[in-house]
Amino acid sequence: MEEIVRSIVTILMRGTEYQTFCKCAQCEMDIIALSLNTLPAHYVTTEQGRNSVFERMNSRENLEWINKRIIQSIHVIGKYPHRN
């Protein structure tokens, strides 16, 4: 889940839709952390398990669901940043 969230956050924050949001490392990590806290954890101990979860989470429906959580997190962190 973390790999997927990191990838999507990086893509979204580099895109034109979120140009007005802070792109510093702290805000990006806060967005990732908040997003992961709203999504279910999928712990695995083998590469086969990792691949299985990745394939399951990488479906169109799941990516849309994950995207919604990330977008909510972007707006929350944009409104209440933790940086100095």
PyMOL Python script that loads the backbone (N, CA, C, O; Angstrom):
from pymol import cmd

cmd.read_pdbstr("""\
ATOM      1  N   MET A   1       0.830  -1.188   0.000  1.00  0.00           N
ATOM      2  CA  MET A   1       0.000   0.000   0.000  1.00  0.00           C
ATOM      3  C   MET A   1       0.880   1.259   0.000  1.00  0.00           C
ATOM      4  O   MET A   1       0.587   2.243  -0.679  1.00  0.00           O
ATOM      5  N   GLU A   2       1.959   1.198   0.778  1.00  0.00           N
ATOM      6  CA  GLU A   2       2.821   2.377   0.865  1.00  0.00           C
ATOM      7  C   GLU A   2       3.433   2.732  -0.487  1.00  0.00           C
ATOM      8  O   GLU A   2       3.524   3.909  -0.837  1.00  0.00           O
ATOM      9  N   GLU A   3       3.847   1.739  -1.237  1.00  0.00           N
ATOM     10  CA  GLU A   3       4.440   1.998  -2.555  1.00  0.00           C
ATOM     11  C   GLU A   3       3.433   2.668  -3.485  1.00  0.00           C
ATOM     12  O   GLU A   3       3.768   3.608  -4.205  1.00  0.00           O
ATOM     13  N   ILE A   4       2.207   2.177  -3.463  1.00  0.00           N
ATOM     14  CA  ILE A   4       1.162   2.741  -4.322  1.00  0.00           C
ATOM     15  C   ILE A   4       0.864   4.174  -3.916  1.00  0.00           C
ATOM     16  O   ILE A   4       0.782   5.059  -4.768  1.00  0.00           O
ATOM     17  N   VAL A   5       0.702   4.409  -2.619  1.00  0.00           N
ATOM     18  CA  VAL A   5       0.382   5.754  -2.124  1.00  0.00           C
ATOM     19  C   VAL A   5       1.519   6.727  -2.457  1.00  0.00           C
ATOM     20  O   VAL A   5       1.260   7.830  -2.937  1.00  0.00           O
ATOM     21  N   ARG A   6       2.757   6.338  -2.211  1.00  0.00           N
ATOM     22  CA  ARG A   6       3.893   7.212  -2.524  1.00  0.00           C
ATOM     23  C   ARG A   6       3.900   7.588  -4.006  1.00  0.00           C
ATOM     24  O   ARG A   6       4.120   8.748  -4.355  1.00  0.00           O
ATOM     25  N   SER A   7       3.661   6.616  -4.864  1.00  0.00           N
ATOM     26  CA  SER A   7       3.658   6.877  -6.307  1.00  0.00           C
ATOM     27  C   SER A   7       2.556   7.848  -6.699  1.00  0.00           C
ATOM     28  O   SER A   7       2.791   8.793  -7.453  1.00  0.00           O
ATOM     29  N   ILE A   8       1.361   7.616  -6.189  1.00  0.00           N
ATOM     30  CA  ILE A   8       0.230   8.477  -6.549  1.00  0.00           C
ATOM     31  C   ILE A   8       0.429   9.885  -6.007  1.00  0.00           C
ATOM     32  O   ILE A   8       0.157  10.860  -6.707  1.00  0.00           O
ATOM     33  N   VAL A   9       0.903  10.006  -4.765  1.00  0.00           N
ATOM     34  CA  VAL A   9       1.140  11.337  -4.193  1.00  0.00           C
ATOM     35  C   VAL A   9       2.177  12.082  -5.028  1.00  0.00           C
ATOM     36  O   VAL A   9       1.992  13.262  -5.326  1.00  0.00           O
ATOM     37  N   THR A  10       3.239  11.428  -5.402  1.00  0.00           N
ATOM     38  CA  THR A  10       4.275  12.069  -6.216  1.00  0.00           C
ATOM     39  C   THR A  10       3.699  12.554  -7.535  1.00  0.00           C
ATOM     40  O   THR A  10       3.972  13.678  -7.956  1.00  0.00           O
ATOM     41  N   ILE A  11       2.914  11.729  -8.182  1.00  0.00           N
ATOM     42  CA  ILE A  11       2.307  12.100  -9.468  1.00  0.00           C
ATOM     43  C   ILE A  11       1.341  13.266  -9.294  1.00  0.00           C
ATOM     44  O   ILE A  11       1.384  14.230 -10.059  1.00  0.00           O
ATOM     45  N   LEU A  12       0.473  13.183  -8.293  1.00  0.00           N
ATOM     46  CA  LEU A  12      -0.514  14.245  -8.083  1.00  0.00           C
ATOM     47  C   LEU A  12       0.141  15.574  -7.734  1.00  0.00           C
ATOM     48  O   LEU A  12      -0.258  16.617  -8.252  1.00  0.00           O
ATOM     49  N   MET A  13       1.139  15.545  -6.863  1.00  0.00           N
ATOM     50  CA  MET A  13       1.766  16.787  -6.423  1.00  0.00           C
ATOM     51  C   MET A  13       2.605  17.442  -7.521  1.00  0.00           C
ATOM     52  O   MET A  13       2.867  18.643  -7.460  1.00  0.00           O
ATOM     53  N   ARG A  14       3.029  16.671  -8.522  1.00  0.00           N
ATOM     54  CA  ARG A  14       3.806  17.232  -9.631  1.00  0.00           C
ATOM     55  C   ARG A  14       2.889  17.700 -10.763  1.00  0.00           C
ATOM     56  O   ARG A  14       3.339  18.375 -11.689  1.00  0.00           O
ATOM     57  N   GLY A  15       1.613  17.346 -10.691  1.00  0.00           N
ATOM     58  CA  GLY A  15       0.672  17.705 -11.743  1.00  0.00           C
ATOM     59  C   GLY A  15       0.169  19.129 -11.621  1.00  0.00           C
ATOM     60  O   GLY A  15       0.479  19.826 -10.655  1.00  0.00           O
ATOM     61  N   THR A  16      -0.601  19.557 -12.597  1.00  0.00           N
ATOM     62  CA  THR A  16      -1.101  20.935 -12.638  1.00  0.00           C
ATOM     63  C   THR A  16      -2.261  21.183 -11.686  1.00  0.00           C
ATOM     64  O   THR A  16      -2.507  22.325 -11.298  1.00  0.00           O
ATOM     65  N   GLU A  17      -2.971  20.139 -11.308  1.00  0.00           N
ATOM     66  CA  GLU A  17      -4.163  20.305 -10.480  1.00  0.00           C
ATOM     67  C   GLU A  17      -3.848  20.824  -9.069  1.00  0.00           C
ATOM     68  O   GLU A  17      -4.683  21.490  -8.456  1.00  0.00           O
ATOM     69  N   TYR A  18      -2.666  20.528  -8.561  1.00  0.00           N
ATOM     70  CA  TYR A  18      -2.319  20.908  -7.188  1.00  0.00           C
ATOM     71  C   TYR A  18      -1.138  21.868  -7.143  1.00  0.00           C
ATOM     72  O   TYR A  18      -0.314  21.788  -6.233  1.00  0.00           O
ATOM     73  N   GLN A  19      -1.045  22.771  -8.108  1.00  0.00           N
ATOM     74  CA  GLN A  19       0.052  23.728  -8.177  1.00  0.00           C
ATOM     75  C   GLN A  19       0.080  24.675  -6.981  1.00  0.00           C
ATOM     76  O   GLN A  19       1.152  25.123  -6.573  1.00  0.00           O
ATOM     77  N   THR A  20      -1.077  24.981  -6.420  1.00  0.00           N
ATOM     78  CA  THR A  20      -1.130  25.946  -5.322  1.00  0.00           C
ATOM     79  C   THR A  20      -0.784  25.327  -3.972  1.00  0.00           C
ATOM     80  O   THR A  20      -0.669  26.049  -2.982  1.00  0.00           O
ATOM     81  N   PHE A  21      -0.617  24.020  -3.911  1.00  0.00           N
ATOM     82  CA  PHE A  21      -0.291  23.350  -2.652  1.00  0.00           C
ATOM     83  C   PHE A  21       1.223  23.277  -2.462  1.00  0.00           C
ATOM     84  O   PHE A  21       1.981  23.193  -3.428  1.00  0.00           O
ATOM     85  N   CYS A  22       1.641  23.311  -1.213  1.00  0.00           N
ATOM     86  CA  CYS A  22       3.059  23.207  -0.887  1.00  0.00           C
ATOM     87  C   CYS A  22       3.586  21.831  -1.298  1.00  0.00           C
ATOM     88  O   CYS A  22       2.929  20.811  -1.086  1.00  0.00           O
ATOM     89  N   LYS A  23       4.763  21.821  -1.881  1.00  0.00           N
ATOM     90  CA  LYS A  23       5.360  20.576  -2.351  1.00  0.00           C
ATOM     91  C   LYS A  23       6.645  20.242  -1.592  1.00  0.00           C
ATOM     92  O   LYS A  23       7.458  19.447  -2.062  1.00  0.00           O
ATOM     93  N   CYS A  24       6.825  20.849  -0.423  1.00  0.00           N
ATOM     94  CA  CYS A  24       8.035  20.556   0.345  1.00  0.00           C
ATOM     95  C   CYS A  24       8.001  19.102   0.828  1.00  0.00           C
ATOM     96  O   CYS A  24       6.945  18.472   0.865  1.00  0.00           O
ATOM     97  N   ALA A  25       9.159  18.593   1.190  1.00  0.00           N
ATOM     98  CA  ALA A  25       9.278  17.192   1.609  1.00  0.00           C
ATOM     99  C   ALA A  25       8.410  16.895   2.827  1.00  0.00           C
ATOM    100  O   ALA A  25       7.815  15.820   2.913  1.00  0.00           O
ATOM    101  N   GLN A  26       8.330  17.833   3.767  1.00  0.00           N
ATOM    102  CA  GLN A  26       7.535  17.614   4.976  1.00  0.00           C
ATOM    103  C   GLN A  26       6.050  17.480   4.649  1.00  0.00           C
ATOM    104  O   GLN A  26       5.383  16.578   5.155  1.00  0.00           O
ATOM    105  N   CYS A  27       5.534  18.363   3.814  1.00  0.00           N
ATOM    106  CA  CYS A  27       4.113  18.288   3.445  1.00  0.00           C
ATOM    107  C   CYS A  27       3.824  17.009   2.665  1.00  0.00           C
ATOM    108  O   CYS A  27       2.794  16.369   2.877  1.00  0.00           O
ATOM    109  N   GLU A  28       4.727  16.638   1.766  1.00  0.00           N
ATOM    110  CA  GLU A  28       4.523  15.420   0.992  1.00  0.00           C
ATOM    111  C   GLU A  28       4.510  14.188   1.899  1.00  0.00           C
ATOM    112  O   GLU A  28       3.678  13.297   1.727  1.00  0.00           O
ATOM    113  N   MET A  29       5.429  14.139   2.860  1.00  0.00           N
ATOM    114  CA  MET A  29       5.456  13.012   3.806  1.00  0.00           C
ATOM    115  C   MET A  29       4.208  13.014   4.697  1.00  0.00           C
ATOM    116  O   MET A  29       3.684  11.950   5.028  1.00  0.00           O
ATOM    117  N   ASP A  30       3.732  14.195   5.085  1.00  0.00           N
ATOM    118  CA  ASP A  30       2.502  14.283   5.877  1.00  0.00           C
ATOM    119  C   ASP A  30       1.303  13.777   5.088  1.00  0.00           C
ATOM    120  O   ASP A  30       0.441  13.094   5.641  1.00  0.00           O
ATOM    121  N   ILE A  31       1.242  14.102   3.809  1.00  0.00           N
ATOM    122  CA  ILE A  31       0.154  13.621   2.948  1.00  0.00           C
ATOM    123  C   ILE A  31       0.204  12.101   2.853  1.00  0.00           C
ATOM    124  O   ILE A  31      -0.827  11.435   2.953  1.00  0.00           O
ATOM    125  N   ILE A  32       1.387  11.560   2.664  1.00  0.00           N
ATOM    126  CA  ILE A  32       1.545  10.106   2.580  1.00  0.00           C
ATOM    127  C   ILE A  32       1.126   9.450   3.887  1.00  0.00           C
ATOM    128  O   ILE A  32       0.389   8.464   3.877  1.00  0.00           O
ATOM    129  N   ALA A  33       1.591   9.989   5.014  1.00  0.00           N
ATOM    130  CA  ALA A  33       1.268   9.409   6.318  1.00  0.00           C
ATOM    131  C   ALA A  33      -0.233   9.468   6.606  1.00  0.00           C
ATOM    132  O   ALA A  33      -0.824   8.481   7.045  1.00  0.00           O
ATOM    133  N   LEU A  34      -0.844  10.620   6.360  1.00  0.00           N
ATOM    134  CA  LEU A  34      -2.283  10.750   6.602  1.00  0.00           C
ATOM    135  C   LEU A  34      -3.075   9.814   5.691  1.00  0.00           C
ATOM    136  O   LEU A  34      -4.047   9.196   6.126  1.00  0.00           O
ATOM    137  N   SER A  35      -2.665   9.711   4.445  1.00  0.00           N
ATOM    138  CA  SER A  35      -3.339   8.800   3.510  1.00  0.00           C
ATOM    139  C   SER A  35      -3.238   7.361   3.994  1.00  0.00           C
ATOM    140  O   SER A  35      -4.233   6.636   4.009  1.00  0.00           O
ATOM    141  N   LEU A  36      -2.038   6.946   4.391  1.00  0.00           N
ATOM    142  CA  LEU A  36      -1.843   5.571   4.861  1.00  0.00           C
ATOM    143  C   LEU A  36      -2.638   5.293   6.132  1.00  0.00           C
ATOM    144  O   LEU A  36      -3.086   4.167   6.347  1.00  0.00           O
ATOM    145  N   ASN A  37      -2.815   6.301   6.969  1.00  0.00           N
ATOM    146  CA  ASN A  37      -3.599   6.117   8.189  1.00  0.00           C
ATOM    147  C   ASN A  37      -5.087   5.932   7.908  1.00  0.00           C
ATOM    148  O   ASN A  37      -5.816   5.411   8.751  1.00  0.00           O
ATOM    149  N   THR A  38      -5.541   6.357   6.728  1.00  0.00           N
ATOM    150  CA  THR A  38      -6.958   6.191   6.383  1.00  0.00           C
ATOM    151  C   THR A  38      -7.212   4.947   5.540  1.00  0.00           C
ATOM    152  O   THR A  38      -8.358   4.624   5.229  1.00  0.00           O
ATOM    153  N   LEU A  39      -6.146   4.256   5.176  1.00  0.00           N
ATOM    154  CA  LEU A  39      -6.257   3.057   4.335  1.00  0.00           C
ATOM    155  C   LEU A  39      -5.890   1.818   5.139  1.00  0.00           C
ATOM    156  O   LEU A  39      -5.111   1.905   6.089  1.00  0.00           O
ATOM    157  N   PRO A  40      -6.444   0.666   4.770  1.00  0.00           N
ATOM    158  CA  PRO A  40      -6.108  -0.560   5.499  1.00  0.00           C
ATOM    159  C   PRO A  40      -4.668  -0.989   5.258  1.00  0.00           C
ATOM    160  O   PRO A  40      -4.130  -0.818   4.164  1.00  0.00           O
ATOM    161  N   ALA A  41      -4.058  -1.544   6.284  1.00  0.00           N
ATOM    162  CA  ALA A  41      -2.685  -2.054   6.165  1.00  0.00           C
ATOM    163  C   ALA A  41      -2.722  -3.457   5.556  1.00  0.00           C
ATOM    164  O   ALA A  41      -3.655  -4.226   5.784  1.00  0.00           O
ATOM    165  N   HIS A  42      -1.706  -3.764   4.792  1.00  0.00           N
ATOM    166  CA  HIS A  42      -1.572  -5.090   4.183  1.00  0.00           C
ATOM    167  C   HIS A  42      -0.141  -5.554   4.424  1.00  0.00           C
ATOM    168  O   HIS A  42       0.748  -5.269   3.622  1.00  0.00           O
ATOM    169  N   TYR A  43       0.083  -6.259   5.513  1.00  0.00           N
ATOM    170  CA  TYR A  43       1.424  -6.713   5.873  1.00  0.00           C
ATOM    171  C   TYR A  43       1.724  -8.044   5.203  1.00  0.00           C
ATOM    172  O   TYR A  43       0.885  -8.945   5.185  1.00  0.00           O
ATOM    173  N   VAL A  44       2.910  -8.159   4.661  1.00  0.00           N
ATOM    174  CA  VAL A  44       3.356  -9.397   4.028  1.00  0.00           C
ATOM    175  C   VAL A  44       4.784  -9.684   4.457  1.00  0.00           C
ATOM    176  O   VAL A  44       5.504  -8.791   4.904  1.00  0.00           O
ATOM    177  N   THR A  45       5.185 -10.940   4.315  1.00  0.00           N
ATOM    178  CA  THR A  45       6.540 -11.319   4.716  1.00  0.00           C
ATOM    179  C   THR A  45       7.359 -11.899   3.574  1.00  0.00           C
ATOM    180  O   THR A  45       8.541 -12.197   3.743  1.00  0.00           O
ATOM    181  N   THR A  46       6.740 -12.060   2.419  1.00  0.00           N
ATOM    182  CA  THR A  46       7.456 -12.624   1.277  1.00  0.00           C
ATOM    183  C   THR A  46       7.246 -11.755   0.043  1.00  0.00           C
ATOM    184  O   THR A  46       6.314 -10.954  -0.021  1.00  0.00           O
ATOM    185  N   GLU A  47       8.116 -11.926  -0.917  1.00  0.00           N
ATOM    186  CA  GLU A  47       7.985 -11.211  -2.187  1.00  0.00           C
ATOM    187  C   GLU A  47       6.715 -11.647  -2.920  1.00  0.00           C
ATOM    188  O   GLU A  47       6.069 -10.834  -3.582  1.00  0.00           O
ATOM    189  N   GLN A  48       6.360 -12.917  -2.803  1.00  0.00           N
ATOM    190  CA  GLN A  48       5.135 -13.426  -3.420  1.00  0.00           C
ATOM    191  C   GLN A  48       3.911 -12.751  -2.795  1.00  0.00           C
ATOM    192  O   GLN A  48       2.981 -12.373  -3.507  1.00  0.00           O
ATOM    193  N   GLY A  49       3.908 -12.600  -1.482  1.00  0.00           N
ATOM    194  CA  GLY A  49       2.816 -11.917  -0.803  1.00  0.00           C
ATOM    195  C   GLY A  49       2.730 -10.460  -1.226  1.00  0.00           C
ATOM    196  O   GLY A  49       1.640  -9.933  -1.447  1.00  0.00           O
ATOM    197  N   ARG A  50       3.892  -9.807  -1.339  1.00  0.00           N
ATOM    198  CA  ARG A  50       3.927  -8.416  -1.772  1.00  0.00           C
ATOM    199  C   ARG A  50       3.336  -8.274  -3.161  1.00  0.00           C
ATOM    200  O   ARG A  50       2.528  -7.378  -3.404  1.00  0.00           O
ATOM    201  N   ASN A  51       3.728  -9.147  -4.069  1.00  0.00           N
ATOM    202  CA  ASN A  51       3.215  -9.091  -5.437  1.00  0.00           C
ATOM    203  C   ASN A  51       1.718  -9.340  -5.486  1.00  0.00           C
ATOM    204  O   ASN A  51       1.004  -8.699  -6.258  1.00  0.00           O
ATOM    205  N   SER A  52       1.241 -10.264  -4.670  1.00  0.00           N
ATOM    206  CA  SER A  52      -0.183 -10.576  -4.630  1.00  0.00           C
ATOM    207  C   SER A  52      -0.995  -9.369  -4.150  1.00  0.00           C
ATOM    208  O   SER A  52      -2.009  -9.018  -4.753  1.00  0.00           O
ATOM    209  N   VAL A  53      -0.549  -8.744  -3.077  1.00  0.00           N
ATOM    210  CA  VAL A  53      -1.252  -7.568  -2.553  1.00  0.00           C
ATOM    211  C   VAL A  53      -1.161  -6.420  -3.551  1.00  0.00           C
ATOM    212  O   VAL A  53      -2.146  -5.717  -3.779  1.00  0.00           O
ATOM    213  N   PHE A  54       0.004  -6.228  -4.142  1.00  0.00           N
ATOM    214  CA  PHE A  54       0.178  -5.146  -5.117  1.00  0.00           C
ATOM    215  C   PHE A  54      -0.773  -5.316  -6.294  1.00  0.00           C
ATOM    216  O   PHE A  54      -1.401  -4.347  -6.721  1.00  0.00           O
ATOM    217  N   GLU A  55      -0.887  -6.509  -6.816  1.00  0.00           N
ATOM    218  CA  GLU A  55      -1.801  -6.766  -7.931  1.00  0.00           C
ATOM    219  C   GLU A  55      -3.253  -6.506  -7.535  1.00  0.00           C
ATOM    220  O   GLU A  55      -4.018  -5.920  -8.303  1.00  0.00           O
ATOM    221  N   ARG A  56      -3.624  -6.942  -6.342  1.00  0.00           N
ATOM    222  CA  ARG A  56      -4.993  -6.743  -5.866  1.00  0.00           C
ATOM    223  C   ARG A  56      -5.294  -5.254  -5.649  1.00  0.00           C
ATOM    224  O   ARG A  56      -6.376  -4.785  -6.003  1.00  0.00           O
ATOM    225  N   MET A  57      -4.363  -4.523  -5.082  1.00  0.00           N
ATOM    226  CA  MET A  57      -4.574  -3.100  -4.808  1.00  0.00           C
ATOM    227  C   MET A  57      -4.462  -2.249  -6.070  1.00  0.00           C
ATOM    228  O   MET A  57      -4.972  -1.129  -6.102  1.00  0.00           O
ATOM    229  N   ASN A  58      -3.813  -2.754  -7.092  1.00  0.00           N
ATOM    230  CA  ASN A  58      -3.564  -2.001  -8.310  1.00  0.00           C
ATOM    231  C   ASN A  58      -4.714  -2.102  -9.317  1.00  0.00           C
ATOM    232  O   ASN A  58      -4.524  -1.791 -10.493  1.00  0.00           O
ATOM    233  N   SER A  59      -5.888  -2.526  -8.882  1.00  0.00           N
ATOM    234  CA  SER A  59      -7.047  -2.573  -9.776  1.00  0.00           C
ATOM    235  C   SER A  59      -7.645  -1.173  -9.938  1.00  0.00           C
ATOM    236  O   SER A  59      -7.390  -0.290  -9.119  1.00  0.00           O
ATOM    237  N   ARG A  60      -8.416  -0.977 -10.961  1.00  0.00           N
ATOM    238  CA  ARG A  60      -9.018   0.339 -11.231  1.00  0.00           C
ATOM    239  C   ARG A  60      -9.872   0.833 -10.064  1.00  0.00           C
ATOM    240  O   ARG A  60      -9.770   1.993  -9.666  1.00  0.00           O
ATOM    241  N   GLU A  61     -10.714  -0.045  -9.517  1.00  0.00           N
ATOM    242  CA  GLU A  61     -11.595   0.347  -8.413  1.00  0.00           C
ATOM    243  C   GLU A  61     -10.799   0.737  -7.178  1.00  0.00           C
ATOM    244  O   GLU A  61     -11.090   1.743  -6.531  1.00  0.00           O
ATOM    245  N   ASN A  62      -9.789  -0.070  -6.857  1.00  0.00           N
ATOM    246  CA  ASN A  62      -8.974   0.225  -5.680  1.00  0.00           C
ATOM    247  C   ASN A  62      -8.161   1.497  -5.861  1.00  0.00           C
ATOM    248  O   ASN A  62      -8.011   2.270  -4.915  1.00  0.00           O
ATOM    249  N   LEU A  63      -7.638   1.726  -7.047  1.00  0.00           N
ATOM    250  CA  LEU A  63      -6.867   2.943  -7.289  1.00  0.00           C
ATOM    251  C   LEU A  63      -7.745   4.183  -7.173  1.00  0.00           C
ATOM    252  O   LEU A  63      -7.297   5.209  -6.660  1.00  0.00           O
ATOM    253  N   GLU A  64      -8.983   4.104  -7.640  1.00  0.00           N
ATOM    254  CA  GLU A  64      -9.915   5.228  -7.484  1.00  0.00           C
ATOM    255  C   GLU A  64     -10.197   5.480  -6.009  1.00  0.00           C
ATOM    256  O   GLU A  64     -10.230   6.630  -5.572  1.00  0.00           O
ATOM    257  N   TRP A  65     -10.400   4.419  -5.243  1.00  0.00           N
ATOM    258  CA  TRP A  65     -10.657   4.517  -3.808  1.00  0.00           C
ATOM    259  C   TRP A  65      -9.449   5.114  -3.089  1.00  0.00           C
ATOM    260  O   TRP A  65      -9.602   5.982  -2.229  1.00  0.00           O
ATOM    261  N   ILE A  66      -8.252   4.650  -3.440  1.00  0.00           N
ATOM    262  CA  ILE A  66      -7.017   5.164  -2.842  1.00  0.00           C
ATOM    263  C   ILE A  66      -6.834   6.629  -3.228  1.00  0.00           C
ATOM    264  O   ILE A  66      -6.462   7.448  -2.387  1.00  0.00           O
ATOM    265  N   ASN A  67      -7.092   6.967  -4.494  1.00  0.00           N
ATOM    266  CA  ASN A  67      -6.985   8.357  -4.957  1.00  0.00           C
ATOM    267  C   ASN A  67      -7.854   9.294  -4.137  1.00  0.00           C
ATOM    268  O   ASN A  67      -7.413  10.385  -3.776  1.00  0.00           O
ATOM    269  N   LYS A  68      -9.075   8.891  -3.839  1.00  0.00           N
ATOM    270  CA  LYS A  68      -9.980   9.721  -3.046  1.00  0.00           C
ATOM    271  C   LYS A  68      -9.388  10.007  -1.675  1.00  0.00           C
ATOM    272  O   LYS A  68      -9.457  11.138  -1.194  1.00  0.00           O
ATOM    273  N   ARG A  69      -8.804   8.990  -1.037  1.00  0.00           N
ATOM    274  CA  ARG A  69      -8.195   9.175   0.285  1.00  0.00           C
ATOM    275  C   ARG A  69      -7.004  10.122   0.204  1.00  0.00           C
ATOM    276  O   ARG A  69      -6.807  10.963   1.081  1.00  0.00           O
ATOM    277  N   ILE A  70      -6.216   9.979  -0.851  1.00  0.00           N
ATOM    278  CA  ILE A  70      -5.049  10.842  -1.011  1.00  0.00           C
ATOM    279  C   ILE A  70      -5.475  12.288  -1.258  1.00  0.00           C
ATOM    280  O   ILE A  70      -4.895  13.207  -0.679  1.00  0.00           O
ATOM    281  N   ILE A  71      -6.458  12.498  -2.092  1.00  0.00           N
ATOM    282  CA  ILE A  71      -6.941  13.851  -2.382  1.00  0.00           C
ATOM    283  C   ILE A  71      -7.481  14.504  -1.115  1.00  0.00           C
ATOM    284  O   ILE A  71      -7.245  15.689  -0.881  1.00  0.00           O
ATOM    285  N   GLN A  72      -8.203  13.745  -0.298  1.00  0.00           N
ATOM    286  CA  GLN A  72      -8.672  14.278   0.986  1.00  0.00           C
ATOM    287  C   GLN A  72      -7.485  14.693   1.850  1.00  0.00           C
ATOM    288  O   GLN A  72      -7.514  15.743   2.490  1.00  0.00           O
ATOM    289  N   SER A  73      -6.450  13.872   1.866  1.00  0.00           N
ATOM    290  CA  SER A  73      -5.256  14.162   2.661  1.00  0.00           C
ATOM    291  C   SER A  73      -4.527  15.398   2.145  1.00  0.00           C
ATOM    292  O   SER A  73      -4.035  16.200   2.939  1.00  0.00           O
ATOM    293  N   ILE A  74      -4.453  15.562   0.834  1.00  0.00           N
ATOM    294  CA  ILE A  74      -3.811  16.745   0.253  1.00  0.00           C
ATOM    295  C   ILE A  74      -4.507  18.005   0.741  1.00  0.00           C
ATOM    296  O   ILE A  74      -3.851  18.977   1.115  1.00  0.00           O
ATOM    297  N   HIS A  75      -5.821  17.990   0.737  1.00  0.00           N
ATOM    298  CA  HIS A  75      -6.576  19.168   1.164  1.00  0.00           C
ATOM    299  C   HIS A  75      -6.429  19.422   2.663  1.00  0.00           C
ATOM    300  O   HIS A  75      -6.337  20.575   3.084  1.00  0.00           O
ATOM    301  N   VAL A  76      -6.407  18.374   3.464  1.00  0.00           N
ATOM    302  CA  VAL A  76      -6.237  18.547   4.920  1.00  0.00           C
ATOM    303  C   VAL A  76      -4.862  19.125   5.217  1.00  0.00           C
ATOM    304  O   VAL A  76      -4.755  20.101   5.960  1.00  0.00           O
ATOM    305  N   ILE A  77      -3.816  18.547   4.656  1.00  0.00           N
ATOM    306  CA  ILE A  77      -2.456  19.035   4.903  1.00  0.00           C
ATOM    307  C   ILE A  77      -2.276  20.429   4.312  1.00  0.00           C
ATOM    308  O   ILE A  77      -1.563  21.253   4.884  1.00  0.00           O
ATOM    309  N   GLY A  78      -2.908  20.702   3.184  1.00  0.00           N
ATOM    310  CA  GLY A  78      -2.844  22.044   2.598  1.00  0.00           C
ATOM    311  C   GLY A  78      -3.463  23.080   3.516  1.00  0.00           C
ATOM    312  O   GLY A  78      -2.994  24.216   3.583  1.00  0.00           O
ATOM    313  N   LYS A  79      -4.507  22.697   4.219  1.00  0.00           N
ATOM    314  CA  LYS A  79      -5.190  23.621   5.125  1.00  0.00           C
ATOM    315  C   LYS A  79      -4.486  23.721   6.480  1.00  0.00           C
ATOM    316  O   LYS A  79      -4.467  24.785   7.098  1.00  0.00           O
ATOM    317  N   TYR A  80      -3.909  22.608   6.935  1.00  0.00           N
ATOM    318  CA  TYR A  80      -3.256  22.561   8.251  1.00  0.00           C
ATOM    319  C   TYR A  80      -1.833  21.994   8.130  1.00  0.00           C
ATOM    320  O   TYR A  80      -1.570  20.899   8.626  1.00  0.00           O
ATOM    321  N   PRO A  81      -0.917  22.714   7.484  1.00  0.00           N
ATOM    322  CA  PRO A  81       0.439  22.172   7.323  1.00  0.00           C
ATOM    323  C   PRO A  81       1.176  22.124   8.663  1.00  0.00           C
ATOM    324  O   PRO A  81       0.903  22.922   9.560  1.00  0.00           O
ATOM    325  N   HIS A  82       2.112  21.179   8.789  1.00  0.00           N
ATOM    326  CA  HIS A  82       2.893  21.013  10.009  1.00  0.00           C
ATOM    327  C   HIS A  82       4.304  21.572   9.872  1.00  0.00           C
ATOM    328  O   HIS A  82       5.111  21.445  10.793  1.00  0.00           O
ATOM    329  N   ARG A  83       4.604  22.177   8.754  1.00  0.00           N
ATOM    330  CA  ARG A  83       5.963  22.687   8.545  1.00  0.00           C
ATOM    331  C   ARG A  83       6.169  23.983   9.318  1.00  0.00           C
ATOM    332  O   ARG A  83       5.208  24.629   9.737  1.00  0.00           O
ATOM    333  N   ASN A  84       7.432  24.355   9.500  1.00  0.00           N
ATOM    334  CA  ASN A  84       7.763  25.588  10.215  1.00  0.00           C
ATOM    335  C   ASN A  84       7.696  26.784   9.300  1.00  0.00           C
ATOM    336  O   ASN A  84       7.946  27.909   9.734  1.00  0.00           O
TER     337      ASN A  84
END
""", "prot")
cmd.dss("prot")
cmd.show_as("cartoon", "prot")
cmd.util.cbc("prot")
cmd.orient("prot")
